[in-house]
Amino acid sequence: MFMFAMVFTVLMVFVMVSMVVLAVVITMCMVAVMLAVFVLAATIFPVLMAIEQYLTGVEETDIRVVAGRYGQRGTGRCYGQGASDQRYRSARGGSA
């Protein structure tokens, strides 16, 4: 009976250690796959964007260029947003 308990205990310890090792290995594999997907995406998206731009001839518009061209919100340089629009319309005799 004592021998059976010893063998059973050793087997259970072996099974538990194996499960922990397997969990660690699976987690490391998942992390490796996620990193590989991230690196692949970061590498291939600029290439795809360049191909798209070459095929369509349409360039992406930088939002900073648009913001600089049309003024900024709340500075009074852009009539159409915020309080500056209200002042402009009332000064011209329009309804606020």
N, C-alpha and C positions, 0 to 999 in steps of 0.2 A: 504493500500500500504506500509506503514511504517513497519507494522508487517511482511509482506512478505519479505521485504528487511532484516529485523533482522534475521528471520528464515533462509533465504538463506545464509546470511553471516556466521551464526553460523554453518550451515551445511558444507559450503565450508571450514571453518577453521578446522572443525572436519575431513573432508576428507583429507586435506593437512597434518594435524598432523598424521593421520593414515598412510598415504603413507610414511612419514618420518620414523615412528616407524617400519613399515613393511620393509623398505629398511635396517634399522639398524639391525633388527632381521635376515633378509636374509644374510646380510654380516657377522654377527657373526656366523651363521650356516655354511657358506662357510669356514670361518677361522677354525672353529672347525673340520670340515671334513678334511681340508687340514692337520691340525696338527695330526689328528688321522691316516691319511694315512701315514704321515711321520714317526710317532712313530711305526706304524705297519711294515712299510718297514725296518726301522732301527732295529727292533726286529727280523724280520723273515729272512732277508737276510743272516746274519751270520749262522743261523741254516741251511738254504738251502745250503750254501757253505760247511758246515761241512758234511751234508748228501752227497753232491756230491763228496767230497773228500773221504768219507768212501766207497761209492759205486764204484768209479773209481780207487781209490788208487793213484791218481795223486795229488801231492802237488803243490800249487801255488809257483812260483818262485819269490823271492823278488828281485826287480830291483836293489837294492843296492848291493846284493851279486854278480849279474852279472857285475855291473860296477866295483866293487872291483877286480873281477877276471880278467877282460880283460883290465884293465887300464882306464885312463881317457883321454878325448879328449884334445889334445894340450899340454900334459905334456911330450911327447916323449916316454912314456912307452907303447904306443899302436901304432904299425906300421900298418897303414891302414886308418888313418884319418888325414887330415890336413897337415901342413908343415913338421911334423916329418916323414911322409911317403915319401915325396919328398926327404928329406935329406937322408933317409935310402936307397932309390933306387938309387940315384945318387952316393952315396958313394960305393955302391956295383957294380957300372958300368952299371946299368940298365938305361933305358930311363926315364926321369923324367915325 
